[in-house]
Structures are given as C-alpha cells and as structure tokens.
C-alpha cells in the first residue's frame, strides 16, 4: 500500500458523532463540520459509508446534521474498537470482499474509539487515513497524543480537503464541482 487513497477501494467510517458529546468535545464544531463535508462528498463520489454509535441508549443518537445524511442505520456498539463489534465486522468483511482496502476514519473520541478502530483496521490489513480535522477528544492533549500514536502505528494523518482532493484526482468533472461547493 502506498498511502494514496483510491476511490474504488476506499470507505468512510464515521465513529460515534453523537448528541451527548456535543458540549464536551474539544473544537466539536470543527469536527462536525468536517465530518459533514466528508459524508456529503463520499455520497457524491458514490463511495461506501459506515456510521457507528457508542451505546446510543445512554449517549444519544448521531447528531441530526449527520443523521439526515445516513442511508443505513448506524451500527450500535459498546466496544471501543468498531472491529470488535460483530455487526460492524460483518459490514467491513462485505466491503473487503467488494475490494475495499482503505479506510478513512472520522469521529470521536480520538484517543479511544478512533484509535482502537484504526489499530484493529491496520492489523486486519487495511490502509488507514485518519482525518485530523474530523476527529477530536474531550481534551486537546488526548487528541494530540492519539494523532501521534496513530502515525507511529502506520495510519496516515490527513485533512478533509487533502483526502477529498486525493480521491477526486482531477478538476473539471461534475463531481469535482459538487464537492468543491461543499468544501468552500
């Protein structure tokens, strides 16, 4: 794997962007804005998306701005790593059989669910891209430490625009114009 995402082999995983986290996450507005851009762009590019919710009975549902974009029900989990959840694992196994080898991760919290999911994804043979401006934690130091740990473990640190422009590859297409409107 070469660190270059490919539209035919990439999926987006939106991890636990839920109501109860809104008031306590460091720069949550940045996270929700970036996650929304990613989801909208992946839909325009007709690329696979998977949403998760950590214990939604206690932590609430996916925030409304993202929930309206979901085409499929979120995977409910209590496991920190999405890969330790049976339903999520089945979805990823299907995607892997369909040629997905790369995962773009966004969501919260960076040092818990995002980190553990990324580490398990790497051990499962996926190439992982963590979108720095689309992940966070309650504390800035936990977010920063998670970003460093992810890089040490082989995940690529990217920004929303970086990953989207890499996936689009060129300007001038109708998809490019639509995605450009989202990221302005």
C-alpha positions in Angstrom: 0.0 0.0 0.0 1.3 3.4 -0.9 -0.6 6.0 1.1 -2.6 7.1 -1.9 -6.4 6.6 -1.4 -8.2 5.1 -4.4 -11.9 5.7 -4.9 -12.5 2.1 -5.9 -11.0 0.7 -2.7 -11.9 3.3 0.0 -14.7 3.5 2.5 -15.5 6.2 5.2 -16.2 5.2 8.8 -18.0 7.8 10.9 -17.4 6.9 14.5 -19.7 7.9 17.3 -20.5 11.6 16.5 -23.4 11.7 19.0 -25.6 14.2 20.8 -24.1 13.9 24.3 -20.6 14.6 23.1 -21.5 17.9 21.6 -20.8 20.1 24.6 -17.7 18.4 25.9 -15.5 17.7 22.9 -12.6 20.0 22.0 -13.5 22.0 18.9 -16.6 20.0 18.3 -17.8 22.5 15.7 -14.7 21.7 13.6 -15.3 18.0 13.9 -19.0 18.1 12.9 -18.3 20.5 10.0 -15.5 18.3 8.7 -17.5 15.0 9.2 -20.4 16.5 7.3 -18.2 17.6 4.4 -16.7 14.1 4.2 -20.1 12.3 4.3 -21.6 14.6 1.7 -18.5 14.2 -0.6 -18.4 10.4 -0.2 -22.1 10.3 -1.2 -21.4 12.5 -4.3 -18.5 10.2 -5.2 -20.7 7.1 -4.6 -18.3 5.6 -2.1 -19.3 3.4 0.9 -20.0 4.8 4.3 -20.5 3.2 7.7 -21.7 5.0 10.8 -21.4 3.8 14.4 -22.9 4.9 17.7 -21.4 4.1 21.0 -24.1 2.9 23.5 -26.8 5.2 22.0 -29.3 4.4 24.8 -27.0 6.4 27.1 -25.0 8.6 24.8 -27.7 9.6 22.3 -28.0 9.2 18.6 -25.9 10.5 15.8 -26.1 14.3 15.6 -29.0 15.5 13.4 -26.7 17.2 10.8 -25.2 13.8 10.1 -28.1 11.5 10.8 -30.1 13.1 7.9 -27.2 12.0 5.6 -27.2 8.4 6.7 -28.7 5.9 4.2 -28.3 3.0 6.5 -28.9 2.6 10.2 -25.9 3.2 12.4 -24.1 0.2 13.9 -24.8 0.3 17.6 -21.9 -0.8 19.7 -20.5 -0.9 23.2 -17.0 -2.0 22.1 -14.4 0.8 21.8 -12.9 -0.6 18.6 -15.5 -0.9 15.9 -13.8 -4.1 14.7 -14.7 -5.8 17.9 -18.4 -5.4 17.1 -19.9 -8.3 15.2 -22.3 -6.2 13.0 -19.5 -3.8 12.1 -17.1 -6.6 11.3 -19.7 -8.2 9.0 -20.2 -4.9 7.2 -16.4 -4.5 6.8 -15.9 -8.1 5.7 -18.5 -7.5 2.9 -16.8 -4.2 1.9 -13.4 -6.0 1.9 -14.8 -8.7 -0.4 -16.0 -5.9 -2.7 -12.4 -4.6 -2.9 -12.2 -2.0 0.0 -8.7 -2.0 1.3 -8.5 1.6 2.6 -10.5 3.2 5.4 -11.0 6.9 6.1 -11.8 7.5 9.7 -13.5 10.4 11.4 -15.4 10.9 14.7 -14.8 10.8 18.4 -13.1 10.2 20.7 -9.7 10.2 19.0 -7.8 8.5 21.9 -10.4 5.8 22.4 -12.8 4.6 19.7 -11.0 6.2 16.7 -7.6 5.0 17.9 -8.6 1.4 18.7 -10.6 1.1 15.5 -7.6 2.4 13.5 -5.2 -0.1 15.2 -7.5 -3.0 14.6 -8.1 -1.9 11.0 -4.3 -1.9 10.4 -3.9 -5.3 12.0 -6.8 -6.5 9.6 -4.7 -5.3 6.6 -6.5 -2.1 5.9 -4.6 1.1 5.0 -6.0 3.8 7.4 -6.4 7.5 6.8 -7.4 9.5 10.0 -8.8 12.9 9.2 -7.3 15.1 11.8 -9.8 18.0 11.5 -12.7 15.5 11.7 -11.6 13.8 14.9 -11.3 15.0 18.5 -11.4 14.2 22.2 -12.6 16.0 25.3 -9.1 17.2 25.9 -6.8 18.7 23.3 -3.8 16.7 24.8 -5.7 13.4 24.3 -6.5 14.3 20.7 -2.8 15.3 20.0 -1.5 12.1 21.7 -3.9 10.0 19.7 -2.7 11.6 16.4 0.9 10.9 17.3 0.1 7.3 18.3 -1.8 6.7 15.1 1.1 8.0 13.0 3.5 5.8 14.9 1.3 2.8 14.2 1.1 3.4 10.5 -2.0 5.4 10.0 -1.9 8.4 7.7 -2.8 11.8 9.2 -4.8 13.8 6.6 -7.1 16.7 6.4 -10.6 16.8 5.0 -9.6 18.7 1.9 -6.4 16.6 1.4 -8.3 13.3 1.4 -11.1 14.6 -0.8 -8.8 16.1 -3.4 -6.7 12.8 -3.5 -9.9 10.8 -4.1 -11.1 13.1 -6.9 -7.7 13.2 -8.6 -8.6 15.9 -11.1 -10.7 19.1 -11.5 -13.3 19.8 -14.2 -15.6 16.9 -13.5 -19.2 17.3 -12.3 -18.3 15.5 -9.1 -15.4 17.9 -8.5 -17.7 20.9 -8.9 -20.2 19.4 -6.4 -17.5 18.5 -3.9 -15.9 21.9 -4.3 -19.2 23.6 -3.3 -19.2 21.5 -0.1 -15.6 22.4 0.9 -15.8 26.1 0.2 
